[in-house]
Amino acid sequence: MYDVVIIGAGVSGSAAAREISRFRGNFCVLEKEEDVCCGTSKANSAIVHAGFDAPEGSLMAELNVEGNRMMGELSEELDFPFQRIGSLVICTDERDRGKLQELLERGRANGVPDLRIVEREELREMEPNVSDDAVAALYAPTGGIVCPFLLNIAMAENAAVNGVEFRFNTKVNGIEKTGKGFCIHTNNGDVSARTVVNAAGVYADVIHGMVSREKIHITPRKGEYYLLDKSAGKHVSHTIFSLPTKMGKGVLVTPTVHGNLLVGPTAVDIENREGVNTTASGLAEVAAKASGSVKNVPLRSVITSFAGLRAHEDRHEFIVREAGDAPGFVDCAGIESPGLTASPAIGKRAASIIQDILHLEENPEFCGTRKGILNPSRLSIEERNELIRKHPEYGTIICRCESISEGEILDAIHRPLGAKSLDGVKRRVRAGMGRCQAGFCSPKVMEILAREVPGLTMDQVTKSGGASGLIVGTDKDRL
């Protein structure tokens, strides 16, 4: 029997796993997909929100601000990219200044430091490409950008190194209360646990409903995005928001930590919890609304579009607590924006609740640091030449667009919770994320996966696990 089973390996579940691994015990994460970071955590705005938008006094506001404060130190401990570039909320109509003032006052009440309103002239100096209609903006210097994949992967890897077991391709079909805790029924057999952490994203209400009569309801809220080439990455230098509405923070324009430009998202409530298709109307809306805050967005430089789902809870509030009628069952539900920002604080809070229940001993062997995958582009010419001399695989470029070497891909496969699919490699080292979107490097990455992953043959390599196989036959067989 496990002391704790965590359902879901997104940022909330992985953060909870890392924090729980600070204690001694038998811990496990169940994930229905083939890897960590396969749901909401992989398709979002990659923003570290300052905390001025969430309602004053809400758990969402509290954990947003706490997560923002934690992010800098966490990025150093776990070696993932994070930049505090600041954000601007653009006001394009003098009649809306009151809304900007409301955000300022709410942010200060939430504990966001150094907020201020900048006027037209200063705004133009900060962002030359801001809309000509902009009259003022709320400036939040603590806002930032992060790589959501590497944040998620870093927390999961660190949890695994500290003894947490991860079971992939394991879907929870039912949960029963028992005298000693819970029996979790999965497609891979039953799992027993003293306590459960529900971090199942858009399915968190379904999992919650398996054990509790106190129902919660989550609506998948789809957001569509454009990702632009690195040639457009300097079009803005801050995260640019429009004034928020009841459906969210609106369409933003922001640099990414990898040098691209990201534009989006829309906000459309849907029924399909797997509905991550893009639409012509949604992307047209992104283009139109982006131009309201930033002029001349270079949409000719789009290299891909994508959509993600937010787990919108009816009350628009995070739920991080023990279920009232199911002792030992802890929800991390309704984790929509700013969930990525808040995830370190969500994990910390979930672990604290578990500790209050189980009274676990501290793990004296806990290691809170992790070293990320070596990026040879950060080395000097002399250092890189020496690296290639010792490890020739770093001299073989596999992904030309992102200059990713075979050595980096090998590291992505062989490290804790290593990649087993094309998308797994892509999220860890960006092979396939560049201008050609894997058109050139996919066959070679497939060869490396088939060679390096035990038991995996070329025709079994997938894009993202499950039924996403890439080879359906061979020309020789047909001949």
Order of alpha helices (4+ residues) and beta strands (2+ residues): beta-alpha-beta-beta-alpha-beta-beta-alpha-beta-alpha-beta-beta-alpha-beta-beta-beta-beta-alpha-beta-beta-beta-beta-beta-alpha-beta-beta-beta-alpha-alpha-beta-beta-alpha-alpha-alpha-alpha
